[in-house]
Amino acid sequence: MLRYLYFFLTTFLPLLLSAQAAHDAQWVLGSPRLLPTDIYHGGTLIDFRSGTPEVSYFDLPIHLDPIGMICDNEGNLVFYTNGCSIINAAHQTMENGDSLNIGGVHDSFCSHSYPSWQGFLALPKPGTEDRYGLFHVYIDRESLRNTEFRYTEIDASANDGLGRVDVLNSLVYQDTVYSQISAVRHANGRDWWIVAAKQNSSQYYITYYGPEGPGATLTQAIGPVWEDMHAASQVIFSPDGSLNVRFDPVSATHLFDFDRCAGTFSNYRMLDFMGDTVSYGGAAISPNNQYLYTSAGRYMYQYDLAAEDVAASRIRIAEYDGYLVLGYPSLPAAFHNMRLAADGKIYGTARGSSNVLHVIHNPNQPGLACNAEQHGLDLATLHAFAPPNYPYFQTWDVEGSPCDTLGVNGPPPVSVNDATEEDTTVRVYPNPARDYIYITSSDQPIKQVQLWDSRGRLLKSFSGPTERIDVRGLPPGFYYLRVFLPDGYTSQKVVVQ
């Protein structure tokens, strides 16, 4: 089953026509400094491009709670938003970007941020190089409900690369929806499906996003009726896009299969909390699609999605250790939202202001081998609640599906004989590298080695045993090394400094 072997699809860069995998290479977190002497607030930037998260401080002009943002094909910051304004890479308000969601709620709340949860999601516009779409919910001032689903489009090439908003607050559809927006790439490898749930209903809105902008919106009723108290604290798709997870902190974790060709849900089921009911939490799925992680306040769990009985596979991988942010009893760093990051690790936020993130270092591994580390990453400033709302950008076409008609080719299909990260004996070092990359295999001969750049171009290919690759002339950045063995192949991301 491809779910078990999807490691390759998430580590070997596909040969694409447009979007690359670096759109989530940076995160911005935090809130503005209160005073010039304030050492706790400001912006935290996390840069994953080196393969290790690099944390730095910057002067943040807006409160980021929640966060919509995106980087370009090379991982450079394009913009971020809190639902009130759009801020460019120079940390200034983008041209025409000061009136996002303009209206009564904007006027009342935007001295802080737009009241939402997971209500902003940025995507590269299909078929373009420098244009991006931002999907966002709009709140009616009288009912205080999300009554409109909107679209804003940005030209990132304008103003010498600082960007310009060309389409602002365009209506996609009008209805009451919850503010948990999730998205997954279409089976054609280029376009997107954007999903939101109708309030007090079992209905979902599923919007197609292609080169012409937002297209048809499908509707589907499936699963339980969502009431306000059960509005999810986080909604995610699995890396391969086949599973949608809705974390309801009151009752259960809800699972839906998803057809990326048709844009439809099926096979609803749920995982009970079994007595661990909490009022907050989140979910994430491992890069190989096998393990579901949920954070439920004091506890963090792992489920094996390949198990015959997924609910019975639940393992507690962490219990909150009592860490207090800055030593304040009112700021416990218990477990909240989670997000799979560009480095293949899962990072988790706390429920309130916190200067740390929790880290699952090896999410592809079962049980305690996943190495969940509490407060494992120090931030430069305090941040509250949510990580950036990103889709999984390394999901590509579904090869052989009725929708795979564009010639946007992802990685070659893998077979059950292909090597995996866990069972391969190949060692690649050093990583990062400056001069040479060395390759060894302890028990199988190396048949071929290929080196690809971040645009999906084959740079070097060697047949037969290869123990060293010269990288001295390569620009710094991400590269992808593929090593072929008699029983299959393995792919690894390498960094050249």
N, C-alpha and C positions, 0 to 999 in steps of 0.2 A: 504494500500500500504506500502511495507516494507521501502520505503524512509522515511516515517514519524517516523518509530519506530527504525531506525537504531542506535539510541543512545545506545541500548543494545549491538549491535555488536561492538561498539567502546569503551565500558567501561568494558565489561566482557571478560576476557582473554580466548581465545579458547584453546581447548585441541589439541595442534599441535604436530607433530613429530619433527619439527626442529625450524624454525625461530620464534622468539618471537617479542613483540611489542616495544622493547627498542632500536632498531637500530638508532632512531632519538632522543635519550634521552639527547644528548649534541649538542651544536652548538659552532663552533669556528668562530670568526670574526676578522677583523682588518688588520694591516700592520706593518712591522717591525719599531722599533724605529729608528729615524734618528740620534740621539745622545744619550749618556748615560743620559743626563739631560732632554730628551724629555719626557714630562708627558702626551702627547696627543696620541701618537702612541704606538703600541704594540698589543698584543693579548687579546681579550675578550673571555672568555669561559662562556657559559650559560649552567648550569646543571639543567635539569628539573626533576631529579629522586626523589626529596623530595616532589614533588607536587607543589612547588613554585619555580620559576626560581631563581637560585643562580648564581650571576655574580661575576667573579673573573678575575684577570689579569694573563697573562703568557707571557714569552718571545717568540714571534712569529718569526720564521725564514724566512717566505715568505709572499708576498702580497696575500691576499685572495680576489680576485675579478675576476671572480666568485668563487664559492666554491662547491667542491664535497667532501663528507665525509661520514663516517659511524661508528657506535658503535657496540659492540657485543651484545649477547643475554641479558646480564645483564646491558647494558647501558654504558659500559666502552669504551672509545675512542679507535678505531682501527687505523684509518688513515684519513688524509685529503689531498686535492690537489688543486692547482690552474691551473692545466693543464700542468705544466712544470715539477714538481717533486712530489713525494709521500712522505708525512711526517708521521712518526709513532707516537705512543702515548707518546714517550719521546721527541717529537718535534725535531726529527732528521730525516735526509733523510733515508728512508728505503733502505735496500739492493736491488740493481738493480732498484731503483726508481728515479734515477736522470736524466733519458732520456725519460721521457714521451713526446710523440709527437715530438721526435727529428727531426730536419730539419731546414730549413732556417728561418721560423717564430719563432721557438723555440730560435734560436740563436739571433734573433733580438729583441724579446720582453720579454724573460724570466728573464731579470734583474728586471722586474716587475711581470707580469703574462701573461698567454696565452690569446690572445684576443678572448674572447668568451662571452656568456651571460648566458645561462643555458646549457652549453655544456659538463658537466661532471656529471655522475650519478653513484653512488655506490650501489650495491645490495648484499645481502648474496647469495652465490652460492647455488642453490637448491640442497637439499639432502646432504649437507655437514654441518659440525659444525664450521670449522675455516677457510673457504675459501670465498673470496669475489671477485666479478667482478666489474670492473670499465668500463663503456661505455663512449666514448669520441670522439669528432670530431677532425679531422686533417685539417689544413689550408695549401693550396698550396701557396708557396712563390710568384709565378708569378701572379696568378689571385687573390690572397688574398680571396679565397672562400673556404668553407669547402668542400673538395673533397673526403674525406674518413670517414667512420664510423668505429671506432676501439674498440678493447676490450683488457683490461689488467686484469690479475688475480693475486691475492695476497694470500699467505699462512700466515695467521695471527699467527699460532702456531710456526713458525720458529723463530730462534734467541731469544729463551726464551720469546716469546710472543711479540717481537718487529716487527716481520713480515719480509717477503721477497717477492719480485715480481718474480713470476715464469713464467708468460706469459706477454710479453710487446709489445704493439702496434700491436696486431694481427688484420688483416683486416677482418671486418664483411661484408661490401659491399663498393663499390666505386661509388660515385655520389655526386652531389652538394646538400647538405642539410643545413637547417638552424640550428642554435646552441641551439634551445630549445628542449631538450630531456626530455621526460616524461615517466613514467612507471606505470604499474598497475599489481597486482597479477593475474595470470591465474585463471580461474574458478575452477581448481583442488585444489587450496589452497596451492600449493607448488611453481609452476613455475611463470614466469613473461612474460609480453609483454612490449617491449621497443619501443617507437614511436618517429619518427622524420619526418619532412615535407621536401619534395624536393623543392629546390629553384625555383622560377618563374614557379610554377606548382600548380595544385590542388591535386597532388599525395602525399601519405603518405607511409613511410616504417614502417612496424610493425614486429619487430624481436622477435622470440620465444627464451626464455632463460630457459634451464632446466639443469639437472644434468650433461649432457655432454658438457655444455657450450652453446654459441650462436648457435641456430639452424636455421631453415628456416626463411627467411624474406619474408613476404607477402607485396604486393603493392596494394594500393587502391586509386582511384581518387574520391574525394567527396568535395563539397563546392566550394568556389571561387578559382581562381588562385592567389597564394600568390606572390606578388612582393616584392622587397627589402624594400620598404617604409612601407609595411604592415607586415613585419616580426614581429612576436609577441614579446612583451617584457616579457611575461610569459605564459607558458602552464601548466595546472594542470589537474589531475583527481579528481573526487569527492571521498570522503572516501569509498563509496560502489563500486567504479570503474565503475559505469554505465554511467557516463557523463564525457566527455573531454571538457575543456574550453580553448579557445585560445584568449588571450587578445591582441587585435590589437589597439595600442594607437592612431592610425590615423583615424580609421573608426568605429569600433564596437567591441563588445564581441561576439565571435562565439562559438556555442554550438553544440556538436555532441554526440549522444548516442553511447555507446560502448558495444559490446558483448564480455565478458571476456572468453567465451568458444571458439568462432571462431576467435577472434582477428580482428574484423571488425567494422567499423563505420557505422552509419545510422542516419537518421532524422536530417539533418543539419538545423540549424536556427541561427538567429543573433539578437543581441540587439543593436540598435543604441545608440550613445552617446547623441543624441538629443541636439546638439549645444555645448557639453562640450568637443570638440575635444582637445586632449592634445598630447604631444610627449612622454609621459612615464606613467607608471602605472603598475597595476598588479591585481591579482585575487586570491581568496581563497573561499572554501566552508565549511560550518559549519559541525561539526561532525555528526549531524543528517541528513545531506544531503539536508536539506530544503532551506537553505539560501545561496545565492551567494553574495559575497562581491567583489566590484571592487573599486580600488583606481585610481582616474583620476586627478593627480596633486593636485589641490586645494580641491578636493572633494572626499568623500568616500561614497559609495552607498551600499544599500542592496536590493537584489531581492528575491522574494519568488518563488522558483522553483516549488512549489506545486500549485501556483495560476493558474487560467484558462488563464489569460493574464499575462505572466511573465514580459513583458516589462512595462505594466501599474502598476505593483506592486512596481516599483522602489521607494525607499525612501532614501533621503539624510541623512546619519547618522553623518556626520562630515564635517566641512569646516575648512580648514587650518587656524590656529589661529595666524600666523605670527611668530612662534617660530624660532629664529635664533641660529644656533649651535655656541657656544662660543661667541655669540653676533655679528658674522660677517654677514653683509648683503648678502655676496656672498654664504652663506651656509644656505639657508632656508630648514627647515625640513618638506617639503611638502611630499605628499603621493606617494609611489612608489610600489615596489614588496611586496607581502604578502605571508605568509606561516602558515598553520595550524601546531601547535607544539604539542609535546607529552603531554602537560598539558591540551589539549583541547581548548586552546586559540589561537587566530590568531595574529601574530606579523607582523608589516610592517616596511620596511626600508624607508629611504629618498633617493632622487635622487642623492645627492652628499654626501660628508663626513659628518657623523653625529655621535654623542655620545648618541643617544637615539633610541628606537624603539617605534612605535605606537602599541597599544594593543586593541584588541576587547575581552573583558573579558567574555562575555556570548554570543558567536556566535549562540547558538541554540535558542535565543530569538528574537521575531519580533521587527522591528523598533528600536527606541531609547533604548529599554530595552536590546539590545545587549551590551550596555555600551562600546562604542568606546572611548578610552582615548588617546589623542594625547600625544606624548613623555612620555608614561606611564612606560617605563622601561629604566633606566639609564645604559649605557654601561661603561666598564672600560676604553675603548679607542675609538678613531674614527674608523668608518667603513663606507664603501661606497657601495651603489647600492643594492646588492643582498643578500638574506638570503641563507643558504645552500639549495641545490637542492635535496630534499628528496621526495620519493613517500610516500604514506600513508601505513605504515607497518601493520596496524590493519585490513586490508582487507583480508578476508580469502576465503574459498571455496564458490561456489554458490551451495547450497544444492539442490540436485535433478536435476541439469543440466546434460546433456550428458557427460560432462567432469569431473564430480565429482565422480571419480572412484578410488582414491588412498587411501581412508580411512583417509585422513587428515581432521578431523572434526572441523569445526568452532562451534560457539555457537548454541544451539538448535534454530529452527525457532521460531519467535515470532508471536503472533496473535494480532488482533485488540483489544483484551481484556487485553493485557499486560499493566502494569503500565508504565508510562514514567517519565522522570526526572521532568517534569513540573507538572504532576498531582498526583504524589505519595505523601503520607503524612508521609513517613518514614524519620526519622532523625537519622543520624549516627554521633557520636562524641566521643571524640575529634578526629580530623584528621589534622595533624599527631597524633598518639597515642604512648604511651610508655608502659603502664601497661594493660589497659582494653579498649575495644571498647564498647560503649553503643549504644543500638538500641531502638528507640521508634517509635510507630505508633499512630497517633492521633485519627483516626476513623476506622481503620480496624485491626483485630487481626492478629498477625504474626503467620504463619503456619510452617515455616521452615527457617533456616538461614544456609548458607554455606560460608566457608572461603577457598579461593583458593590462592596458591602461584603463583609466576611469571613464573613458568614452567608448569602451567596448572594442578597442582596436588591438589586434594581435601584434605585439611588439617583437617577441622573440619566441622561437620554437626550436627545441633540441630533441633529436631522436637518439635513443640509446641511453645508457647510464650518464647522468649529468649530476655533478656534485657542486657546481658553482655557477652563478649567474652574475655578470658584471653589471652593476646598476649605477656606476659613477657618472654616466652622462645623462641620467634621467632627472627630470624636475621633481622636487619634493611632492609627495602626495600619496594617495591610495593606489595600489596595484593589486592584481589578482593572479595568483600562481596556481596552475593546474598541473598535478603530477599523476601520470598514468602508470598503473601497475598491472600485472597480469590478470588480477581479479576485479579490476575496476579502476577508479580514479578518486582523488580527493582534491578539493579546492580550498585555498586559504587566502585570506586577505593579508597583504603585507604593506608596510609603510616604508617609504624611502624618505630619508631626511636630507 
